[in-house]
Amino acid sequence: MKIHEIRELIKLIDQTTINEFEFENNGAIVKIKKGGQTTVVTQAAAPVVQHEVMPVVSAPVATLEKPAEAVAQEVVKEDTSNLHKITSPMVGTFYASPSPDSKEYVAVGDRIKSDSIVCIVEAMKLFNEIEAEIDGEIVEVLAKNGQLVEYGQPLFLVKS
């Protein structure tokens, strides 16, 4: 953290009714206390441990069927054009289960009906149950529990 950033923090805290403030970033800790004295304490980040890198042994270029650049650019992707995407109808937080202790609504391989609830998207403290709107099988869950999702963002891939 740079000194001008610390000064800005002090100014911001001074303008509020906050009496004590603590901030940690990459191992550096900044503590600010109001009441006549301001104390700034920082700790250096842990030292970086470097490891010896072993050289990579490669086959002669003549033995490759394709140039190395072509092989590196070749990525095998599964064809998802025939899969239905269940998308988020709103901006909010994705939840895979009705509560933290409960089982997820759906998982990969589950068969679903069009009226099956697949997740919850919370927006402005309202928990909206999202229905599949298609019969099929869950192929992939694209969102993680607690993740912020955007309007129209794919949440699930379904094979109908």
C-alpha positions in Angstrom: 0.0 0.0 0.0 1.4 3.4 -1.0 1.7 6.3 1.5 -0.8 8.5 -0.5 -3.4 5.7 -0.2 -2.9 5.6 3.6 -3.2 9.4 3.8 -6.5 9.2 1.8 -7.7 6.5 4.3 -6.9 8.8 7.2 -8.8 11.7 5.6 -11.8 9.5 4.9 -11.9 8.1 8.4 -11.4 11.5 9.9 -14.6 12.8 8.2 -16.7 10.0 9.7 -17.9 9.0 13.2 -15.8 5.8 13.0 -13.4 5.6 16.0 -11.3 2.6 14.9 -10.5 1.1 11.5 -8.4 -1.9 10.4 -7.6 -2.9 6.8 -5.6 -5.9 5.6 -4.3 -6.3 2.0 -1.7 -8.8 0.8 -0.2 -9.3 4.3 0.0 -5.5 5.1 -2.2 -4.4 8.0 -3.3 -0.8 8.5 -4.9 0.2 11.8 -6.3 3.6 12.4 -7.7 4.8 15.8 -9.3 8.2 16.4 -9.4 10.1 19.6 -6.4 12.5 19.5 -4.0 10.0 18.0 -3.7 8.2 14.7 -1.6 5.1 14.6 -0.6 3.4 11.4 0.9 0.0 11.7 2.0 -2.0 8.7 3.5 -5.5 8.4 5.4 -6.6 5.3 4.1 -9.4 3.3 5.6 -12.9 3.7 8.7 -13.4 1.7 8.3 -15.0 -1.7 9.8 -18.5 -2.0 11.4 -19.2 -5.3 11.8 -22.7 -6.6 14.3 -23.9 -9.1 12.8 -24.5 -12.5 13.8 -27.7 -14.3 14.4 -27.4 -18.1 11.8 -28.9 -20.4 13.0 -31.6 -22.8 11.1 -31.6 -26.1 11.1 -33.8 -29.1 12.7 -32.6 -32.3 10.4 -30.5 -34.5 10.7 -33.0 -37.4 8.9 -35.7 -35.4 5.8 -33.5 -34.9 2.9 -34.0 -37.2 1.7 -30.4 -36.8 3.7 -27.3 -36.0 3.8 -26.6 -32.3 1.8 -23.3 -32.7 -1.0 -25.2 -34.4 -1.1 -27.8 -31.7 -1.2 -25.1 -28.9 -4.1 -23.4 -30.6 -6.1 -26.5 -31.1 -8.7 -26.7 -28.3 -11.3 -29.5 -28.2 -14.7 -28.0 -27.2 -17.9 -30.0 -26.7 -20.7 -28.9 -29.1 -23.2 -27.1 -27.0 -25.4 -25.9 -29.9 -28.0 -28.6 -29.3 -28.3 -27.8 -25.6 -30.8 -25.5 -24.0 -29.5 -22.8 -21.7 -31.5 -21.9 -18.6 -30.6 -18.2 -18.1 -31.0 -15.8 -15.2 -34.1 -13.6 -15.6 -32.6 -10.9 -13.4 -29.4 -9.5 -11.8 -28.9 -11.1 -8.4 -27.2 -13.8 -6.3 -27.4 -17.4 -7.5 -28.2 -20.0 -4.9 -28.2 -23.8 -5.7 -30.3 -24.8 -2.7 -33.1 -23.4 -0.6 -30.9 -23.0 2.4 -27.2 -23.5 3.3 -28.0 -26.8 5.0 -30.3 -28.2 2.2 -29.5 -30.4 -0.8 -29.0 -28.6 -4.1 -32.2 -28.4 -6.3 -30.4 -30.1 -9.2 -27.1 -31.6 -10.1 -25.4 -32.8 -13.3 -27.3 -35.9 -14.6 -30.6 -35.0 -12.9 -33.8 -35.3 -15.0 -36.0 -32.2 -14.8 -39.5 -31.2 -15.8 -40.5 -27.8 -17.2 -41.9 -26.8 -13.8 -38.9 -28.1 -11.8 -37.2 -25.5 -9.6 -33.5 -25.4 -10.5 -32.2 -22.6 -8.3 -32.9 -19.3 -6.5 -31.8 -15.9 -7.7 -31.9 -13.3 -4.9 -32.5 -9.7 -5.8 -33.1 -6.9 -3.3 -33.8 -9.4 -0.5 -36.4 -11.2 -2.6 -35.7 -14.9 -3.2 -37.0 -15.8 -6.7 -37.4 -19.5 -7.5 -36.2 -20.2 -11.1 -38.1 -22.9 -13.1 -36.5 -25.0 -15.8 -39.2 -24.2 -18.4 -38.0 -27.3 -20.4 -38.0 -31.1 -19.8 -34.6 -32.7 -20.0 -31.3 -33.6 -18.2 -28.9 -31.3 -16.5 -25.6 -31.5 -18.4 -23.7 -28.7 -16.7 -24.1 -26.2 -13.9 -22.5 -22.9 -15.0 -22.9 -20.8 -11.9 -21.4 -21.3 -8.5 -23.4 -21.0 -5.2 -23.3 -17.4 -3.9 -22.1 -16.1 -7.3 -23.4 -12.8 -8.6 -25.2 -13.3 -11.9 -26.3 -10.9 -14.6 -29.6 -10.7 -16.6 -29.5 -13.3 -19.3 -26.4 -15.1 -18.0 -26.6 -18.9 -18.6 -26.9 -20.8 -15.4 -27.5 -24.4 -16.6 -27.1 -26.4 -19.8 -29.9 -28.9 -20.4 -30.2 -31.8 -22.9 -33.8 -32.0 -23.9 
